Amino acid sequence: MERRVASGRKKVEIKKIEKKQSRLVTFSKRRNGLFGKAAQLCSMSAGAHIAVIVFSPHGRPYAFGHPSADSVIGRFLSRSDSATASDGPVNKGREAEPEGALGLDASWLDMPIENMGLDELEWYNALLKELRERVATRVDEMEKRRMATREYFPLHPVIG
């Protein structure tokens, strides 16, 4: 019996897809893949703000954003060249972020806030909000599980 030898992933030549229908299908699949990767990046990065904008072959814009494309784009457009010079403390603080379940370990909770600037406090506040949301989601999941368990296994079963 002959074994098939897999050639692995091949590099796809970048060229225009000539068939219009194939081009539309490929765009749709790639758009969904790109938006999926962006969503995955958002879930892995605590406090990440991401916007992805793609245009279809017909020129229609499609956008993905976290928390929303409008808020990320507005934030991007409102920044001036002079604002990037004042980002020193934020960039320095973000490079030092330890990794963990929220993208950080628990040491960020012990950071003294008295000496933080506005940008650092906003970053810290975003982390606290993310933690609160995750705790609330986890509590809801556990409560639903507990209620479902009670339906199947009542505390005082009726024995007849």
C-alpha positions as a Markdown table, in Angstrom:
| # | Residue | x | y | z |
|---|---|---|---|---|
| 1 | Met | 0.0 | 0.0 | 0.0 |
| 2 | Glu | 1.4 | 3.4 | -1.0 |
| 3 | Arg | 1.6 | 6.1 | 1.5 |
| 4 | Arg | 0.7 | 9.6 | 0.5 |
| 5 | Val | 3.4 | 12.1 | 1.2 |
| 6 | Ala | 2.0 | 15.4 | 2.3 |
| 7 | Ser | 3.7 | 18.4 | 0.9 |
| 8 | Gly | 2.7 | 20.6 | 3.9 |
| 9 | Arg | 1.6 | 24.2 | 3.7 |
| 10 | Lys | 2.5 | 25.8 | 0.4 |
| 11 | Lys | 3.2 | 29.4 | -0.1 |
| 12 | Val | 0.3 | 30.9 | -2.1 |
| 13 | Glu | 1.4 | 33.1 | -4.9 |
| 14 | Ile | 0.0 | 36.6 | -4.5 |
| 15 | Lys | -1.9 | 37.5 | -7.7 |
| 16 | Lys | -5.3 | 38.8 | -8.6 |
| 17 | Ile | -8.0 | 36.1 | -8.7 |
| 18 | Glu | -9.5 | 36.5 | -12.2 |
| 19 | Lys | -12.9 | 34.8 | -11.6 |
| 20 | Lys | -15.2 | 37.4 | -10.0 |
| 21 | Gln | -17.2 | 34.8 | -7.9 |
| 22 | Ser | -14.0 | 33.1 | -6.7 |
| 23 | Arg | -12.6 | 36.5 | -5.7 |
| 24 | Leu | -15.7 | 37.4 | -3.7 |
| 25 | Val | -15.7 | 34.0 | -1.9 |
| 26 | Thr | -12.0 | 34.3 | -1.1 |
| 27 | Phe | -12.5 | 37.9 | 0.2 |
| 28 | Ser | -15.3 | 36.7 | 2.5 |
| 29 | Lys | -13.3 | 33.8 | 3.9 |
| 30 | Arg | -10.2 | 35.9 | 4.5 |
| 31 | Arg | -12.3 | 38.7 | 6.0 |
| 32 | Asn | -13.8 | 36.3 | 8.5 |
| 33 | Gly | -10.4 | 34.8 | 9.3 |
| 34 | Leu | -8.9 | 38.2 | 9.8 |
| 35 | Phe | -11.8 | 39.3 | 12.1 |
| 36 | Gly | -11.5 | 36.0 | 14.0 |
| 37 | Lys | -7.8 | 36.6 | 14.6 |
| 38 | Ala | -8.5 | 40.2 | 15.8 |
| 39 | Ala | -11.1 | 38.9 | 18.2 |
| 40 | Gln | -8.7 | 36.3 | 19.5 |
| 41 | Leu | -6.1 | 39.0 | 20.0 |
| 42 | Cys | -8.6 | 41.0 | 22.0 |
| 43 | Ser | -9.4 | 38.1 | 24.2 |
| 44 | Met | -5.8 | 37.5 | 24.9 |
| 45 | Ser | -4.7 | 41.1 | 25.5 |
| 46 | Ala | -6.1 | 42.8 | 28.6 |
| 47 | Gly | -7.2 | 46.3 | 27.7 |
| 48 | Ala | -6.3 | 46.0 | 24.0 |
| 49 | His | -8.2 | 48.3 | 21.6 |
| 50 | Ile | -8.2 | 47.0 | 18.1 |
| 51 | Ala | -9.8 | 48.2 | 14.8 |
| 52 | Val | -9.6 | 46.3 | 11.5 |
| 53 | Ile | -11.1 | 47.8 | 8.3 |
| 54 | Val | -11.2 | 46.0 | 5.0 |
| 55 | Phe | -12.8 | 46.9 | 1.7 |
| 56 | Ser | -14.6 | 44.4 | -0.5 |
| 57 | Pro | -13.8 | 44.1 | -4.2 |
| 58 | His | -16.9 | 46.3 | -4.7 |
| 59 | Gly | -15.5 | 48.9 | -2.4 |
| 60 | Arg | -17.8 | 48.3 | 0.6 |
| 61 | Pro | -16.1 | 48.8 | 4.0 |
| 62 | Tyr | -16.3 | 46.1 | 6.6 |
| 63 | Ala | -15.0 | 46.8 | 10.1 |
| 64 | Phe | -14.2 | 45.0 | 13.3 |
| 65 | Gly | -13.4 | 46.8 | 16.5 |
| 66 | His | -12.9 | 46.2 | 20.2 |
| 67 | Pro | -14.5 | 47.9 | 22.1 |
| 68 | Ser | -15.9 | 49.3 | 18.9 |
| 69 | Ala | -14.3 | 50.3 | 15.6 |
| 70 | Asp | -15.7 | 53.9 | 16.0 |
| 71 | Ser | -14.1 | 54.4 | 19.4 |
| 72 | Val | -10.7 | 53.0 | 18.3 |
| 73 | Ile | -10.7 | 55.1 | 15.1 |
| 74 | Gly | -11.9 | 58.2 | 17.0 |
| 75 | Arg | -9.1 | 57.7 | 19.5 |
| 76 | Phe | -6.6 | 57.2 | 16.7 |
| 77 | Leu | -7.7 | 60.3 | 14.8 |
| 78 | Ser | -7.8 | 62.5 | 17.9 |
| 79 | Arg | -4.1 | 61.8 | 18.7 |
| 80 | Ser | -1.7 | 64.4 | 17.4 |
| 81 | Asp | 2.0 | 64.1 | 16.8 |
| 82 | Ser | 2.7 | 66.0 | 20.0 |
| 83 | Ala | 0.6 | 63.5 | 22.0 |
| 84 | Thr | 3.0 | 60.6 | 21.0 |
| 85 | Ala | 5.9 | 62.4 | 22.6 |
| 86 | Ser | 4.1 | 62.4 | 26.0 |
| 87 | Asp | 3.4 | 58.7 | 25.8 |
| 88 | Gly | 6.7 | 57.8 | 27.5 |
| 89 | Pro | 5.3 | 56.6 | 30.9 |
| 90 | Val | 2.5 | 54.6 | 29.3 |
| 91 | Asn | 4.9 | 52.8 | 26.9 |
| 92 | Lys | 7.3 | 52.2 | 29.7 |
| 93 | Gly | 4.6 | 50.8 | 32.0 |
| 94 | Arg | 3.2 | 48.6 | 29.3 |
| 95 | Glu | 6.5 | 47.0 | 28.4 |
| 96 | Ala | 6.8 | 46.0 | 32.0 |
| 97 | Glu | 3.4 | 44.3 | 32.1 |
| 98 | Pro | 3.8 | 40.8 | 33.6 |
| 99 | Glu | 2.0 | 37.9 | 31.8 |
| 100 | Gly | -0.8 | 35.8 | 33.4 |
| 101 | Ala | -4.5 | 34.9 | 33.2 |
| 102 | Leu | -5.6 | 38.4 | 32.3 |
| 103 | Gly | -2.4 | 38.9 | 30.3 |
| 104 | Leu | -1.0 | 39.8 | 33.7 |
| 105 | Asp | -0.1 | 38.1 | 37.0 |
| 106 | Ala | -1.6 | 39.2 | 40.3 |
| 107 | Ser | 1.2 | 41.7 | 41.1 |
| 108 | Trp | -0.6 | 44.5 | 39.1 |
| 109 | Leu | -3.2 | 44.6 | 41.9 |
| 110 | Asp | -0.4 | 45.6 | 44.3 |
| 111 | Met | 0.9 | 48.5 | 42.2 |
| 112 | Pro | 0.8 | 51.8 | 44.1 |
| 113 | Ile | -1.6 | 54.2 | 42.4 |
| 114 | Glu | -0.5 | 57.3 | 44.2 |
| 115 | Asn | 2.3 | 58.1 | 41.8 |
| 116 | Met | 0.5 | 57.0 | 38.5 |
| 117 | Gly | -0.2 | 59.5 | 35.8 |
| 118 | Leu | -3.6 | 59.8 | 34.1 |
| 119 | Asp | -2.7 | 57.3 | 31.3 |
| 120 | Glu | -1.5 | 54.7 | 33.7 |
| 121 | Leu | -4.6 | 55.2 | 35.9 |
| 122 | Glu | -6.8 | 54.7 | 32.8 |
| 123 | Trp | -4.8 | 51.5 | 32.0 |
| 124 | Tyr | -5.2 | 50.3 | 35.6 |
| 125 | Asn | -9.0 | 51.1 | 35.5 |
| 126 | Ala | -9.4 | 49.2 | 32.3 |
| 127 | Leu | -7.7 | 46.1 | 33.9 |
| 128 | Leu | -10.0 | 46.4 | 36.9 |
| 129 | Lys | -13.1 | 46.6 | 34.7 |
| 130 | Glu | -11.9 | 43.6 | 32.7 |
| 131 | Leu | -11.4 | 41.6 | 35.9 |
| 132 | Arg | -14.9 | 42.6 | 37.2 |
| 133 | Glu | -16.5 | 41.5 | 33.9 |
| 134 | Arg | -14.6 | 38.2 | 34.0 |
| 135 | Val | -15.6 | 37.6 | 37.6 |
| 136 | Ala | -19.3 | 38.4 | 36.8 |
| 137 | Thr | -19.3 | 36.1 | 33.8 |
| 138 | Arg | -17.7 | 33.3 | 35.9 |
| 139 | Val | -20.3 | 33.8 | 38.7 |
| 140 | Asp | -23.1 | 33.6 | 36.2 |
| 141 | Glu | -21.7 | 30.4 | 34.7 |
| 142 | Met | -21.4 | 28.8 | 38.1 |
| 143 | Glu | -24.9 | 29.9 | 39.1 |
| 144 | Lys | -26.4 | 28.5 | 35.9 |
| 145 | Arg | -24.6 | 25.2 | 36.5 |
| 146 | Arg | -25.8 | 25.1 | 40.1 |
| 147 | Met | -29.4 | 25.7 | 39.0 |
| 148 | Ala | -29.2 | 23.1 | 36.3 |
| 149 | Thr | -27.8 | 20.6 | 38.8 |
| 150 | Arg | -30.7 | 21.2 | 41.2 |
| 151 | Glu | -33.2 | 20.5 | 38.4 |
| 152 | Tyr | -31.6 | 17.0 | 37.8 |
| 153 | Phe | -30.7 | 16.3 | 41.4 |
| 154 | Pro | -33.1 | 17.9 | 43.9 |
| 155 | Leu | -32.0 | 18.3 | 47.5 |
| 156 | His | -35.0 | 16.5 | 48.8 |
| 157 | Pro | -36.1 | 13.9 | 46.3 |
| 158 | Val | -39.6 | 12.5 | 46.5 |
| 159 | Ile | -39.4 | 8.7 | 47.1 |
| 160 | Gly | -42.7 | 7.0 | 46.2 |
